[in-house]
């Protein structure tokens, strides 16, 4: 809705009004403040409401180095297995197509 990367702002009024009304229902902000806060929070009304209520995002702490090592290993193995399965599927499809030609 709001893009300020190239000093240009594009606003869809119906989307903006819906988001402003959502913020007004959940907070004590007036329309001007709600619009300002919406801009500050990259057009995300949920983030505006969370900041009003004082809710911060929680990041899961790493309990130990060993847990992080195993987490990364699981991630790498999952990724490798996924790639292998995709290659096998493509190989199988190719073989089926070749068999159909015969």
Biopython code that builds the backbone (N, CA, C, O; Angstrom):
import numpy as np
from Bio.PDB.StructureBuilder import StructureBuilder

atoms = [
    (1, "UNK", "N", (0.816, -1.178, 0.000)),
    (1, "UNK", "CA", (0.000, 0.000, 0.000)),
    (1, "UNK", "C", (0.868, 1.253, 0.000)),
    (1, "UNK", "O", (0.671, 2.124, -0.847)),
    (2, "UNK", "N", (1.798, 1.370, 0.900)),
    (2, "UNK", "CA", (2.658, 2.544, 0.958)),
    (2, "UNK", "C", (4.068, 2.118, 0.606)),
    (2, "UNK", "O", (4.637, 1.236, 1.249)),
    (3, "UNK", "N", (4.635, 2.749, -0.422)),
    (3, "UNK", "CA", (5.997, 2.427, -0.831)),
    (3, "UNK", "C", (6.793, 3.717, -0.843)),
    (3, "UNK", "O", (6.430, 4.664, -1.541)),
    (4, "UNK", "N", (7.873, 3.765, -0.079)),
    (4, "UNK", "CA", (8.660, 4.982, 0.008)),
    (4, "UNK", "C", (10.095, 4.760, -0.435)),
    (4, "UNK", "O", (10.982, 5.511, -0.028)),
    (5, "UNK", "N", (10.351, 3.749, -1.258)),
    (5, "UNK", "CA", (11.704, 3.443, -1.676)),
    (5, "UNK", "C", (12.255, 4.497, -2.629)),
    (5, "UNK", "O", (13.422, 4.875, -2.529)),
    (6, "UNK", "N", (11.425, 4.970, -3.551)),
    (6, "UNK", "CA", (11.877, 5.941, -4.542)),
    (6, "UNK", "C", (11.237, 7.301, -4.324)),
    (6, "UNK", "O", (11.004, 8.040, -5.281)),
    (7, "UNK", "N", (10.950, 7.638, -3.070)),
    (7, "UNK", "CA", (10.289, 8.887, -2.724)),
    (7, "UNK", "C", (8.930, 9.008, -3.399)),
    (7, "UNK", "O", (8.464, 10.113, -3.676)),
    (8, "UNK", "N", (8.299, 7.876, -3.661)),
    (8, "UNK", "CA", (6.964, 7.843, -4.241)),
    (8, "UNK", "C", (6.064, 7.103, -3.264)),
    (8, "UNK", "O", (6.484, 6.139, -2.624)),
    (9, "UNK", "N", (4.827, 7.559, -3.156)),
    (9, "UNK", "CA", (3.889, 6.920, -2.259)),
    (9, "UNK", "C", (2.650, 6.527, -3.043)),
    (9, "UNK", "O", (2.030, 7.360, -3.704)),
    (10, "UNK", "N", (2.294, 5.255, -2.964)),
    (10, "UNK", "CA", (1.092, 4.747, -3.596)),
    (10, "UNK", "C", (0.161, 4.268, -2.493)),
    (10, "UNK", "O", (0.554, 3.457, -1.655)),
    (11, "UNK", "N", (-1.066, 4.763, -2.489)),
    (11, "UNK", "CA", (-2.004, 4.409, -1.440)),
    (11, "UNK", "C", (-3.322, 3.986, -2.070)),
    (11, "UNK", "O", (-3.894, 4.712, -2.884)),
    (12, "UNK", "N", (-3.796, 2.814, -1.691)),
    (12, "UNK", "CA", (-5.120, 2.344, -2.082)),
    (12, "UNK", "C", (-6.059, 2.750, -0.948)),
    (12, "UNK", "O", (-5.940, 2.241, 0.166)),
    (13, "UNK", "N", (-6.980, 3.651, -1.221)),
    (13, "UNK", "CA", (-7.790, 4.226, -0.152)),
    (13, "UNK", "C", (-8.673, 3.202, 0.550)),
    (13, "UNK", "O", (-8.867, 3.293, 1.762)),
    (14, "UNK", "N", (-9.211, 2.231, -0.181)),
    (14, "UNK", "CA", (-10.075, 1.244, 0.486)),
    (14, "UNK", "C", (-9.266, 0.376, 1.436)),
    (14, "UNK", "O", (-9.710, 0.092, 2.549)),
    (15, "UNK", "N", (-8.078, -0.048, 1.006)),
    (15, "UNK", "CA", (-7.216, -0.842, 1.899)),
    (15, "UNK", "C", (-6.792, -0.017, 3.100)),
    (15, "UNK", "O", (-6.803, -0.498, 4.233)),
    (16, "UNK", "N", (-6.418, 1.232, 2.841)),
    (16, "UNK", "CA", (-5.977, 2.103, 3.932)),
    (16, "UNK", "C", (-7.108, 2.314, 4.921)),
    (16, "UNK", "O", (-6.887, 2.255, 6.131)),
    (17, "UNK", "N", (-8.318, 2.559, 4.430)),
    (17, "UNK", "CA", (-9.446, 2.784, 5.335)),
    (17, "UNK", "C", (-9.756, 1.552, 6.169)),
    (17, "UNK", "O", (-10.050, 1.669, 7.359)),
    (18, "UNK", "N", (-9.695, 0.372, 5.560)),
    (18, "UNK", "CA", (-9.937, -0.860, 6.313)),
    (18, "UNK", "C", (-8.899, -1.034, 7.413)),
    (18, "UNK", "O", (-9.232, -1.392, 8.543)),
    (19, "UNK", "N", (-7.645, -0.779, 7.077)),
    (19, "UNK", "CA", (-6.575, -0.932, 8.066)),
    (19, "UNK", "C", (-6.691, 0.114, 9.168)),
    (19, "UNK", "O", (-6.488, -0.187, 10.344)),
    (20, "UNK", "N", (-7.017, 1.336, 8.783)),
    (20, "UNK", "CA", (-7.176, 2.409, 9.771)),
    (20, "UNK", "C", (-8.330, 2.065, 10.708)),
    (20, "UNK", "O", (-8.216, 2.241, 11.921)),
    (21, "UNK", "N", (-9.436, 1.579, 10.157)),
    (21, "UNK", "CA", (-10.587, 1.225, 10.997)),
    (21, "UNK", "C", (-10.246, 0.088, 11.959)),
    (21, "UNK", "O", (-10.700, 0.079, 13.103)),
    (22, "UNK", "N", (-9.443, -0.871, 11.490)),
    (22, "UNK", "CA", (-9.019, -1.965, 12.363)),
    (22, "UNK", "C", (-8.193, -1.419, 13.520)),
    (22, "UNK", "O", (-8.381, -1.816, 14.670)),
    (23, "UNK", "N", (-7.281, -0.509, 13.208)),
    (23, "UNK", "CA", (-6.431, 0.085, 14.255)),
    (23, "UNK", "C", (-7.277, 0.902, 15.224)),
    (23, "UNK", "O", (-7.060, 0.846, 16.435)),
    (24, "UNK", "N", (-8.240, 1.659, 14.704)),
    (24, "UNK", "CA", (-9.089, 2.475, 15.562)),
    (24, "UNK", "C", (-9.935, 1.619, 16.504)),
    (24, "UNK", "O", (-10.172, 2.004, 17.649)),
    (25, "UNK", "N", (-10.390, 0.456, 16.023)),
    (25, "UNK", "CA", (-11.192, -0.431, 16.880)),
    (25, "UNK", "C", (-10.369, -1.037, 18.001)),
    (25, "UNK", "O", (-10.895, -1.303, 19.082)),
    (26, "UNK", "N", (-9.091, -1.258, 17.760)),
    (26, "UNK", "CA", (-8.264, -1.966, 18.737)),
    (26, "UNK", "C", (-7.441, -1.045, 19.632)),
    (26, "UNK", "O", (-6.890, -1.493, 20.637)),
    (27, "UNK", "N", (-7.350, 0.230, 19.281)),
    (27, "UNK", "CA", (-6.520, 1.164, 20.049)),
    (27, "UNK", "C", (-7.309, 2.416, 20.385)),
    (27, "UNK", "O", (-8.479, 2.547, 20.022)),
    (28, "UNK", "N", (-6.653, 3.334, 21.082)),
    (28, "UNK", "CA", (-7.256, 4.627, 21.391)),
    (28, "UNK", "C", (-6.752, 5.710, 20.442)),
    (28, "UNK", "O", (-6.970, 6.896, 20.692)),
    (29, "UNK", "N", (-6.083, 5.323, 19.356)),
    (29, "UNK", "CA", (-5.550, 6.287, 18.410)),
    (29, "UNK", "C", (-6.679, 6.957, 17.634)),
    (29, "UNK", "O", (-7.735, 6.365, 17.408)),
    (30, "UNK", "N", (-6.431, 8.226, 17.225)),
    (30, "UNK", "CA", (-7.356, 8.852, 16.288)),
    (30, "UNK", "C", (-6.871, 8.552, 14.871)),
    (30, "UNK", "O", (-5.830, 7.916, 14.706)),
    (31, "UNK", "N", (-7.599, 8.995, 13.848)),
    (31, "UNK", "CA", (-7.268, 8.631, 12.469)),
    (31, "UNK", "C", (-5.888, 9.123, 12.054)),
    (31, "UNK", "O", (-5.159, 8.405, 11.369)),
    (32, "UNK", "N", (-5.517, 10.335, 12.458)),
    (32, "UNK", "CA", (-4.214, 10.877, 12.072)),
    (32, "UNK", "C", (-3.065, 10.058, 12.664)),
    (32, "UNK", "O", (-2.111, 9.717, 11.965)),
    (33, "UNK", "N", (-3.164, 9.752, 13.934)),
    (33, "UNK", "CA", (-2.114, 8.975, 14.589)),
    (33, "UNK", "C", (-2.075, 7.565, 14.024)),
    (33, "UNK", "O", (-0.998, 7.005, 13.818)),
    (34, "UNK", "N", (-3.265, 6.980, 13.767)),
    (34, "UNK", "CA", (-3.315, 5.624, 13.207)),
    (34, "UNK", "C", (-2.641, 5.596, 11.840)),
    (34, "UNK", "O", (-1.899, 4.662, 11.536)),
    (35, "UNK", "N", (-2.889, 6.601, 11.018)),
    (35, "UNK", "CA", (-2.267, 6.661, 9.689)),
    (35, "UNK", "C", (-0.751, 6.819, 9.817)),
    (35, "UNK", "O", (0.005, 6.192, 9.075)),
    (36, "UNK", "N", (-0.313, 7.650, 10.748)),
    (36, "UNK", "CA", (1.120, 7.853, 10.975)),
    (36, "UNK", "C", (1.786, 6.567, 11.458)),
    (36, "UNK", "O", (2.846, 6.190, 10.960)),
    (37, "UNK", "N", (1.168, 5.895, 12.423)),
    (37, "UNK", "CA", (1.726, 4.646, 12.952)),
    (37, "UNK", "C", (1.737, 3.556, 11.882)),
    (37, "UNK", "O", (2.646, 2.727, 11.846)),
    (38, "UNK", "N", (0.719, 3.557, 11.004)),
    (38, "UNK", "CA", (0.670, 2.580, 9.920)),
    (38, "UNK", "C", (1.865, 2.766, 8.997)),
    (38, "UNK", "O", (2.450, 1.788, 8.533)),
    (39, "UNK", "N", (2.229, 4.008, 8.731)),
    (39, "UNK", "CA", (3.410, 4.288, 7.915)),
    (39, "UNK", "C", (4.699, 3.864, 8.608)),
    (39, "UNK", "O", (5.612, 3.349, 7.962)),
    (40, "UNK", "N", (4.776, 4.076, 9.906)),
    (40, "UNK", "CA", (5.967, 3.709, 10.667)),
    (40, "UNK", "C", (6.179, 2.197, 10.704)),
    (40, "UNK", "O", (7.315, 1.727, 10.769)),
    (41, "UNK", "N", (5.089, 1.442, 10.663)),
    (41, "UNK", "CA", (5.165, -0.011, 10.767)),
    (41, "UNK", "C", (4.983, -0.691, 9.414)),
    (41, "UNK", "O", (4.463, -1.804, 9.337)),
    (42, "UNK", "N", (5.411, -0.019, 8.352)),
    (42, "UNK", "CA", (5.410, -0.578, 6.995)),
    (42, "UNK", "C", (4.048, -1.123, 6.585)),
    (42, "UNK", "O", (3.948, -2.199, 5.996)),
    (43, "UNK", "N", (3.002, -0.369, 6.904)),
    (43, "UNK", "CA", (1.650, -0.688, 6.455)),
    (43, "UNK", "C", (1.136, -2.012, 7.012)),
    (43, "UNK", "O", (0.371, -2.710, 6.346)),
    (44, "UNK", "N", (1.547, -2.359, 8.222)),
    (44, "UNK", "CA", (1.095, -3.595, 8.855)),
    (44, "UNK", "C", (0.274, -3.237, 10.099)),
    (44, "UNK", "O", (0.838, -2.872, 11.130)),
    (45, "UNK", "N", (-1.062, -3.343, 10.003)),
    (45, "UNK", "CA", (-1.890, -2.951, 11.149)),
    (45, "UNK", "C", (-1.681, -3.840, 12.368)),
    (45, "UNK", "O", (-1.840, -3.384, 13.500)),
    (46, "UNK", "N", (-1.329, -5.090, 12.153)),
    (46, "UNK", "CA", (-1.088, -5.993, 13.282)),
    (46, "UNK", "C", (0.106, -5.495, 14.101)),
    (46, "UNK", "O", (0.071, -5.523, 15.331)),
    (47, "UNK", "N", (1.156, -5.042, 13.423)),
    (47, "UNK", "CA", (2.326, -4.527, 14.129)),
    (47, "UNK", "C", (1.995, -3.236, 14.885)),
    (47, "UNK", "O", (2.519, -3.000, 15.974)),
    (48, "UNK", "N", (1.127, -2.407, 14.306)),
    (48, "UNK", "CA", (0.708, -1.171, 14.985)),
    (48, "UNK", "C", (-0.007, -1.533, 16.286)),
    (48, "UNK", "O", (0.269, -0.958, 17.338)),
    (49, "UNK", "N", (-0.922, -2.484, 16.200)),
    (49, "UNK", "CA", (-1.689, -2.889, 17.386)),
    (49, "UNK", "C", (-0.773, -3.533, 18.415)),
    (49, "UNK", "O", (-0.905, -3.274, 19.611)),
    (50, "UNK", "N", (0.159, -4.377, 17.958)),
    (50, "UNK", "CA", (1.095, -5.012, 18.895)),
    (50, "UNK", "C", (1.963, -3.977, 19.591)),
    (50, "UNK", "O", (2.219, -4.094, 20.789)),
    (51, "UNK", "N", (2.424, -2.956, 18.854)),
    (51, "UNK", "CA", (3.257, -1.928, 19.500)),
    (51, "UNK", "C", (2.425, -1.128, 20.497)),
    (51, "UNK", "O", (2.940, -0.732, 21.543)),
    (52, "UNK", "N", (1.158, -0.882, 20.197)),
    (52, "UNK", "CA", (0.267, -0.166, 21.114)),
    (52, "UNK", "C", (0.093, -0.958, 22.408)),
    (52, "UNK", "O", (0.106, -0.392, 23.501)),
    (53, "UNK", "N", (-0.070, -2.278, 22.270)),
    (53, "UNK", "CA", (-0.279, -3.122, 23.441)),
    (53, "UNK", "C", (1.023, -3.484, 24.148)),
    (53, "UNK", "O", (1.005, -4.063, 25.234)),
    (54, "UNK", "N", (2.157, -3.139, 23.528)),
    (54, "UNK", "CA", (3.449, -3.410, 24.143)),
    (54, "UNK", "C", (3.919, -4.839, 23.946)),
    (54, "UNK", "O", (4.727, -5.340, 24.729)),
    (55, "UNK", "N", (3.422, -5.501, 22.908)),
    (55, "UNK", "CA", (3.813, -6.879, 22.638)),
    (55, "UNK", "C", (5.053, -6.868, 21.758)),
    (55, "UNK", "O", (5.060, -6.259, 20.688)),
    (56, "UNK", "N", (6.091, -7.536, 22.209)),
    (56, "UNK", "CA", (7.317, -7.619, 21.421)),
    (56, "UNK", "C", (7.468, -9.036, 20.884)),
    (56, "UNK", "O", (6.947, -9.990, 21.460)),
    (57, "UNK", "N", (8.185, -9.159, 19.779)),
    (57, "UNK", "CA", (8.406, -10.477, 19.198)),
    (57, "UNK", "C", (9.441, -11.217, 20.027)),
    (57, "UNK", "O", (10.483, -10.671, 20.387)),
    (58, "UNK", "N", (9.133, -12.461, 20.319)),
    (58, "UNK", "CA", (10.050, -13.286, 21.095)),
    (58, "UNK", "C", (10.908, -14.092, 20.133)),
    (58, "UNK", "O", (10.418, -14.650, 19.152)),
    (59, "UNK", "N", (12.174, -14.138, 20.430)),
    (59, "UNK", "CA", (13.081, -14.968, 19.661)),
    (59, "UNK", "C", (13.494, -16.131, 20.545)),
    (59, "UNK", "O", (13.870, -15.957, 21.705)),
    (60, "UNK", "N", (13.415, -17.313, 19.973)),
    (60, "UNK", "CA", (13.759, -18.500, 20.746)),
    (60, "UNK", "C", (15.259, -18.503, 21.037)),
    (60, "UNK", "O", (16.076, -18.499, 20.115)),
    (61, "UNK", "N", (15.612, -18.511, 22.305)),
    (61, "UNK", "CA", (17.038, -18.524, 22.639)),
    (61, "UNK", "C", (17.649, -19.900, 22.366)),
    (61, "UNK", "O", (16.989, -20.929, 22.513)),
    (62, "UNK", "N", (18.891, -19.893, 21.975)),
    (62, "UNK", "CA", (19.627, -21.136, 21.789)),
    (62, "UNK", "C", (20.091, -21.573, 23.168)),
    (62, "UNK", "O", (20.796, -20.842, 23.865)),
    (63, "UNK", "N", (19.689, -22.766, 23.547)),
    (63, "UNK", "CA", (20.013, -23.212, 24.905)),
    (63, "UNK", "C", (21.453, -23.662, 25.040)),
    (63, "UNK", "O", (22.071, -23.491, 26.091)),
    (64, "UNK", "N", (21.992, -24.243, 23.962)),
    (64, "UNK", "CA", (23.385, -24.645, 24.039)),
    (64, "UNK", "C", (23.960, -24.709, 22.631)),
    (64, "UNK", "O", (23.218, -24.746, 21.650)),
    (65, "UNK", "N", (25.255, -24.722, 22.542)),
    (65, "UNK", "CA", (25.939, -24.821, 21.258)),
    (65, "UNK", "C", (25.616, -26.157, 20.606)),
    (65, "UNK", "O", (25.445, -26.240, 19.390)),
    (66, "UNK", "N", (25.534, -27.201, 21.425)),
    (66, "UNK", "CA", (25.241, -28.535, 20.907)),
    (66, "UNK", "C", (23.874, -28.579, 20.221)),
    (66, "UNK", "O", (23.730, -29.196, 19.166)),
    (67, "UNK", "N", (22.868, -27.924, 20.817)),
    (67, "UNK", "CA", (21.543, -27.882, 20.207)),
    (67, "UNK", "C", (21.577, -27.159, 18.866)),
    (67, "UNK", "O", (20.915, -27.581, 17.917)),
    (68, "UNK", "N", (22.335, -26.087, 18.782)),
    (68, "UNK", "CA", (22.439, -25.347, 17.524)),
    (68, "UNK", "C", (23.119, -26.196, 16.462)),
    (68, "UNK", "O", (22.709, -26.172, 15.301)),
    (69, "UNK", "N", (24.141, -26.939, 16.833)),
    (69, "UNK", "CA", (24.838, -27.808, 15.873)),
    (69, "UNK", "C", (23.864, -28.846, 15.317)),
    (69, "UNK", "O", (23.806, -29.050, 14.105)),
    (70, "UNK", "N", (23.108, -29.493, 16.180)),
    (70, "UNK", "CA", (22.169, -30.506, 15.716)),
    (70, "UNK", "C", (21.018, -29.895, 14.918)),
    (70, "UNK", "O", (20.524, -30.512, 13.975)),
    (71, "UNK", "N", (20.593, -28.700, 15.285)),
    (71, "UNK", "CA", (19.549, -28.025, 14.506)),
    (71, "UNK", "C", (20.029, -27.771, 13.085)),
    (71, "UNK", "O", (19.297, -28.020, 12.128)),
    (72, "UNK", "N", (21.253, -27.279, 12.943)),
    (72, "UNK", "CA", (21.810, -27.024, 11.620)),
    (72, "UNK", "C", (22.017, -28.314, 10.838)),
    (72, "UNK", "O", (21.784, -28.345, 9.629)),
    (73, "UNK", "N", (22.453, -29.381, 11.511)),
    (73, "UNK", "CA", (22.603, -30.675, 10.846)),
    (73, "UNK", "C", (21.259, -31.186, 10.327)),
    (73, "UNK", "O", (21.169, -31.660, 9.194)),
    (74, "UNK", "N", (20.226, -31.092, 11.148)),
    (74, "UNK", "CA", (18.893, -31.541, 10.711)),
    (74, "UNK", "C", (18.421, -30.735, 9.512)),
    (74, "UNK", "O", (17.868, -31.288, 8.561)),
    (75, "UNK", "N", (18.639, -29.438, 9.561)),
    (75, "UNK", "CA", (18.235, -28.568, 8.451)),
    (75, "UNK", "C", (18.971, -28.960, 7.175)),
    (75, "UNK", "O", (18.357, -29.066, 6.113)),
    (76, "UNK", "N", (20.264, -29.174, 7.268)),
    (76, "UNK", "CA", (21.071, -29.542, 6.097)),
    (76, "UNK", "C", (20.634, -30.889, 5.542)),
    (76, "UNK", "O", (20.483, -31.039, 4.330)),
    (77, "UNK", "N", (20.428, -31.877, 6.421)),
    (77, "UNK", "CA", (19.999, -33.195, 5.971)),
    (77, "UNK", "C", (18.608, -33.146, 5.337)),
    (77, "UNK", "O", (18.374, -33.790, 4.315)),
    (78, "UNK", "N", (17.696, -32.396, 5.926)),
    (78, "UNK", "CA", (16.361, -32.259, 5.344)),
    (78, "UNK", "C", (16.439, -31.657, 3.949)),
    (78, "UNK", "O", (15.760, -32.105, 3.025)),
    (79, "UNK", "N", (17.268, -30.649, 3.814)),
    (79, "UNK", "CA", (17.435, -29.995, 2.512)),
    (79, "UNK", "C", (18.039, -30.965, 1.492)),
    (79, "UNK", "O", (17.606, -31.008, 0.340)),
    (80, "UNK", "N", (19.025, -31.731, 1.912)),
    (80, "UNK", "CA", (19.673, -32.693, 1.021)),
    (80, "UNK", "C", (18.708, -33.786, 0.575)),
    (80, "UNK", "O", (18.686, -34.157, -0.599)),
    (81, "UNK", "N", (17.923, -34.294, 1.495)),
    (81, "UNK", "CA", (16.956, -35.337, 1.161)),
    (81, "UNK", "C", (15.901, -34.785, 0.204)),
    (81, "UNK", "O", (15.485, -35.473, -0.728)),
    (82, "UNK", "N", (15.479, -33.572, 0.431)),
    (82, "UNK", "CA", (14.486, -32.953, -0.455)),
    (82, "UNK", "C", (15.046, -32.825, -1.873)),
    (82, "UNK", "O", (14.361, -33.148, -2.843)),
    (83, "UNK", "N", (16.275, -32.358, -1.995)),
    (83, "UNK", "CA", (16.910, -32.241, -3.312)),
    (83, "UNK", "C", (17.036, -33.614, -3.974)),
    (83, "UNK", "O", (16.761, -33.752, -5.166)),
    (84, "UNK", "N", (17.447, -34.626, -3.213)),
    (84, "UNK", "CA", (17.600, -35.980, -3.751)),
    (84, "UNK", "C", (16.260, -36.499, -4.264)),
    (84, "UNK", "O", (16.187, -37.056, -5.359)),
    (85, "UNK", "N", (15.208, -36.318, -3.481)),
    (85, "UNK", "CA", (13.889, -36.790, -3.889)),
    (85, "UNK", "C", (13.403, -36.090, -5.150)),
    (85, "UNK", "O", (12.791, -36.716, -6.016)),
    (86, "UNK", "N", (13.673, -34.791, -5.256)),
    (86, "UNK", "CA", (13.283, -34.060, -6.462)),
    (86, "UNK", "C", (14.023, -34.588, -7.683)),
    (86, "UNK", "O", (13.429, -34.748, -8.749)),
    (87, "UNK", "N", (15.317, -34.859, -7.533)),
    (87, "UNK", "CA", (16.101, -35.400, -8.649)),
    (87, "UNK", "C", (15.594, -36.787, -9.047)),
    (87, "UNK", "O", (15.496, -37.100, -10.234)),
    (88, "UNK", "N", (15.272, -37.615, -8.051)),
    (88, "UNK", "CA", (14.767, -38.939, -8.349)),
    (88, "UNK", "C", (13.432, -38.871, -9.077)),
    (88, "UNK", "O", (13.176, -39.650, -9.995)),
    (89, "UNK", "N", (12.584, -37.936, -8.664)),
    (89, "UNK", "CA", (11.284, -37.770, -9.304)),
    (89, "UNK", "C", (11.458, -37.336, -10.758)),
    (89, "UNK", "O", (10.785, -37.851, -11.651)),
    (90, "UNK", "N", (12.367, -36.383, -10.988)),
    (90, "UNK", "CA", (12.640, -35.933, -12.358)),
    (90, "UNK", "C", (13.206, -37.073, -13.203)),
    (90, "UNK", "O", (12.845, -37.228, -14.369)),
    (91, "UNK", "N", (14.089, -37.865, -12.610)),
    (91, "UNK", "CA", (14.684, -39.001, -13.317)),
    (91, "UNK", "C", (13.602, -40.014, -13.682)),
    (91, "UNK", "O", (13.591, -40.540, -14.795)),
    (92, "UNK", "N", (12.708, -40.282, -12.760)),
    (92, "UNK", "CA", (11.617, -41.222, -12.991)),
    (92, "UNK", "C", (10.697, -40.722, -14.101)),
    (92, "UNK", "O", (10.297, -41.494, -14.973)),
    (93, "UNK", "N", (10.366, -39.459, -14.073)),
    (93, "UNK", "CA", (9.528, -38.880, -15.129)),
    (93, "UNK", "C", (10.204, -38.996, -16.486)),
    (93, "UNK", "O", (9.558, -39.317, -17.484)),
    (94, "UNK", "N", (11.483, -38.739, -16.521)),
    (94, "UNK", "CA", (12.239, -38.827, -17.771)),
    (94, "UNK", "C", (12.228, -40.263, -18.306)),
    (94, "UNK", "O", (12.042, -40.481, -19.504)),
    (95, "UNK", "N", (12.425, -41.231, -17.424)),
    (95, "UNK", "CA", (12.402, -42.633, -17.825)),
    (95, "UNK", "C", (11.024, -43.038, -18.337)),
    (95, "UNK", "O", (10.924, -43.789, -19.308)),
    (96, "UNK", "N", (9.976, -42.560, -17.708)),
    (96, "UNK", "CA", (8.614, -42.862, -18.153)),
    (96, "UNK", "C", (8.377, -42.305, -19.549)),
    (96, "UNK", "O", (7.797, -42.975, -20.403)),
    (97, "UNK", "N", (8.826, -41.078, -19.775)),
    (97, "UNK", "CA", (8.675, -40.474, -21.099)),
    (97, "UNK", "C", (9.451, -41.253, -22.151)),
    (97, "UNK", "O", (8.964, -41.448, -23.264)),
    (98, "UNK", "N", (10.645, -41.696, -21.809)),
    (98, "UNK", "CA", (11.454, -42.474, -22.756)),
    (98, "UNK", "C", (10.793, -43.819, -23.055)),
    (98, "UNK", "O", (10.830, -44.283, -24.195)),
    (99, "UNK", "N", (10.189, -44.451, -22.044)),
    (99, "UNK", "CA", (9.502, -45.721, -22.242)),
    (99, "UNK", "C", (8.247, -45.565, -23.099)),
    (99, "UNK", "O", (7.885, -46.471, -23.850)),
    (100, "UNK", "N", (7.593, -44.425, -22.984)),
    (100, "UNK", "CA", (6.390, -44.169, -23.791)),
    (100, "UNK", "C", (6.766, -44.042, -25.265)),
    (100, "UNK", "O", (5.988, -44.416, -26.143)),
    (101, "UNK", "N", (7.951, -43.518, -25.531)),
    (101, "UNK", "CA", (8.392, -43.343, -26.920)),
    (101, "UNK", "C", (8.700, -44.682, -27.571)),
    (101, "UNK", "O", (8.600, -44.817, -28.790)),
    (102, "UNK", "N", (9.069, -45.655, -26.781)),
    (102, "UNK", "CA", (9.411, -46.969, -27.332)),
    (102, "UNK", "C", (8.170, -47.689, -27.677)),
    (102, "UNK", "O", (8.226, -48.820, -28.158)),
]
sb = StructureBuilder()
sb.init_structure("model")
sb.init_model(0)
sb.init_chain("A")
sb.init_seg("    ")
for serial, (resi, resn, name, xyz) in enumerate(atoms, 1):
    if name == "N":
        sb.init_residue(resn, " ", resi, " ")
    sb.init_atom(name, np.array(xyz, "f"), 0.0, 1.0, " ", f" {name:<3s}", serial, name[0])
structure = sb.get_structure()
